Amino acid sequence: MMKRILYILIMCLSSLAPMQAQTNGKKVLDNAASLIRKSGDVKAEFTATTFTGTTEQGSTSGTMLLQGKKFQLNTPEMITWYDGKQQWCYVPETEEVNLTIPTEKEMQAVNPYAFLNLYKKGFDITMRESTLRGEQTYEVHLLAQDARLSAQEIYIDVRRSDYLLLCIRVRQDKDWHRISIHSFQGGQKFQESDFSFPKEKYPNAELVDLR
């Protein structure tokens, strides 16, 4: 499930949409992406849930730290660090940490910032005004133009008042993956060490070098 959650963190219609809807939906996502870029270092709290149809398959909550291409993703099941080149995935239950150097294609599937450019090509876009958790939102719907894409359908909910991202829902085959953002704090000050595996904190961890 964690691999799917990571994939969703970076995805931060239907047939041919009217040009006005396409333009407005893209403008909303442009504004949401610009807000994230201008926020500098970001800390966000989220809940990720997977569904098959309408049946919930599992859920987890956690915290993301974002700094450019670097990120840390922390949930009870797994902690992931990426320093811009190397990625560590630590599983507390097994005390095992896998070290890899992801390819560019793999990073598109795990980097939370991938959403910032994902919508710009390969999707038809429609938009409607809606509400979510009591907030007035723009609900932007992305439908893949190529049936071979892993993410066939995406909904992105953006708060109307300030273009803050509130929720992303992604369909892969029959499964839906939802990430709800509960808090977003920009202007943070993170250290380089926040994005690499802290060996001293996990002295009993077994390192599996898959580079």
C-alpha positions in Angstrom: 0.0 0.0 0.0 2.9 2.4 0.8 4.1 2.3 -2.8 0.7 3.3 -3.9 0.6 6.1 -1.4 3.9 7.4 -2.6 2.7 7.2 -6.2 -0.4 9.2 -5.3 1.8 11.9 -3.3 3.5 12.9 -6.6 -0.1 12.7 -8.9 -0.5 15.8 -6.4 -12.7 14.8 -18.8 -14.4 12.5 -19.9 -14.3 12.7 -23.7 -13.6 16.1 -25.3 -14.1 18.8 -22.7 -15.3 22.2 -23.8 -12.3 24.5 -24.3 -13.4 26.9 -21.6 -13.6 24.1 -19.0 -10.1 22.8 -20.1 -8.7 26.3 -19.7 -10.3 27.0 -16.3 -9.3 23.7 -14.8 -5.7 24.1 -16.0 -5.6 27.6 -14.5 -6.8 26.3 -11.1 -4.0 23.7 -11.1 -1.5 26.3 -12.3 -2.4 28.4 -9.3 -2.3 25.4 -6.9 1.1 24.4 -8.2 2.4 28.0 -7.9 1.3 28.1 -4.3 3.3 25.0 -3.4 6.4 26.3 -5.2 6.2 29.7 -3.5 5.8 28.1 -0.1 9.4 27.0 0.2 9.9 24.1 2.6 6.6 22.5 3.4 5.2 20.3 6.1 1.9 18.6 5.5 -0.2 16.1 7.4 -2.3 13.6 5.4 -4.5 10.5 5.5 -4.2 8.0 2.6 -6.9 5.5 1.9 -7.3 2.8 -0.8 -10.7 1.6 -2.1 -11.8 -1.1 -4.4 -15.0 0.2 -5.8 -16.6 1.8 -2.7 -15.1 -0.8 -0.3 -12.2 0.6 1.9 -9.1 -1.7 1.7 -6.8 0.2 4.1 -5.9 3.6 5.5 -2.9 5.3 7.1 -2.0 8.8 8.3 1.3 10.5 8.3 3.5 13.6 7.7 5.3 14.8 4.6 8.3 17.1 4.6 9.1 18.7 1.2 12.1 20.7 0.0 12.3 21.0 -3.7 12.9 17.5 -5.1 13.8 16.2 -1.6 11.2 14.7 0.7 10.5 12.7 3.8 7.4 10.6 4.1 6.5 9.3 7.6 3.7 6.8 8.4 3.5 4.0 11.1 4.1 1.4 8.3 7.1 3.0 6.6 9.5 6.0 6.7 11.0 7.1 3.4 13.8 9.7 2.8 14.9 11.0 -0.6 17.9 13.4 -0.8 17.6 14.2 -4.5 19.6 11.1 -5.5 19.3 8.3 -3.1 16.2 6.9 -1.4 15.9 5.0 1.9 12.7 3.1 2.8 12.7 1.9 6.5 10.1 -0.6 7.7 9.8 -0.5 11.6 8.2 -3.9 11.8 11.2 -5.7 10.2 13.9 -3.1 11.1 15.0 -3.3 7.5 16.0 -0.3 5.3 16.3 -0.5 1.5 18.7 1.9 -0.2 18.1 2.6 -3.9 18.9 5.2 -6.6 15.6 5.6 -8.4 15.5 6.2 -12.1 13.8 9.3 -13.5 10.7 7.2 -14.4 10.6 5.7 -10.9 10.9 9.2 -9.3 7.8 10.3 -11.2 6.0 7.6 -9.3 7.2 8.6 -5.8 8.2 12.3 -5.8 5.3 14.3 -4.2 6.2 17.2 -6.5 5.5 15.2 -9.6 1.9 16.5 -9.5 3.2 20.0 -10.3 3.8 19.0 -13.9 1.8 15.8 -14.3 -1.4 17.6 -15.4 0.2 19.7 -18.2 0.1 16.9 -20.8 -1.6 13.7 -21.4 -5.0 14.5 -19.8 -8.3 16.0 -20.7 -9.5 18.4 -18.0 -12.9 19.5 -16.7 -13.8 21.4 -13.6 -16.8 22.1 -11.4 -17.4 24.0 -8.2 -18.1 21.8 -5.2 -17.6 21.5 -1.4 -15.3 19.3 0.6 -15.1 19.0 4.4 -17.2 22.2 4.6 -14.8 24.2 2.3 -15.8 25.6 -1.1 -13.7 24.0 -3.7 -12.8 23.6 -7.3 -13.0 19.9 -8.3 -10.7 19.3 -11.2 -11.1 16.1 -13.1 -8.3 14.6 -15.2 -8.9 11.8 -17.7 -5.9 10.1 -19.3 -5.7 10.3 -23.1 -3.6 7.2 -23.2 -5.1 4.0 -21.8 -1.6 2.7 -21.0 -1.0 5.3 -18.3 -1.0 3.9 -14.8 -3.2 6.8 -13.5 -6.3 6.6 -15.7 -8.4 9.2 -13.8 -7.6 11.8 -11.2 -9.7 14.2 -9.1 -7.9 17.2 -7.5 -9.8 19.3 -4.9 -8.5 22.8 -4.5 -9.9 25.4 -2.0 -11.5 28.2 -3.9 -10.3 31.0 -1.5 -6.6 30.4 -1.8 -6.0 27.5 -4.2 -4.7 25.2 -1.3 -4.7 21.5 -2.3 -7.2 19.6 -0.1 -7.5 16.2 -1.7 -6.2 14.0 -4.5 -8.0 10.9 -5.7 -6.4 8.5 -8.3 -7.9 5.6 -10.1 -5.6 2.7 -11.1 -7.6 -0.1 -12.8 -10.5 -0.8 -10.3 -8.7 0.7 -7.3 -9.0 4.3 -6.0 -6.3 5.9 -3.9 -7.2 9.0 -1.9 -4.9 11.4 -0.1 -6.6 14.0 2.1 -4.4 16.9 3.2 -5.3 18.1 6.7 -2.7 20.7 7.2 -0.2 22.6 5.0 2.6 24.7 6.6 4.9 26.5 4.2 8.0 28.5 5.1 9.6 25.7 7.1 13.3 25.4 7.7 14.6 21.9 7.1 18.1 20.5 7.4 19.9 18.3 4.8 19.8 15.5 7.4 16.0 15.5 7.3 16.2 13.9 3.9 18.6 11.0 4.5 18.5 7.9 6.7 19.7 8.7 10.2 21.7 5.6 11.1 22.3 6.7 14.7 18.5 6.8 15.3 18.1 3.2 14.1 21.2 1.3 15.3 19.6 -2.1 14.8 18.4 -1.5 11.3 19.6 -3.9 8.6 20.7 -2.0 5.5 19.9 -3.6 2.1 21.9 -1.9 -0.6 20.0 -2.2 -3.8 21.9 0.5 -5.7 
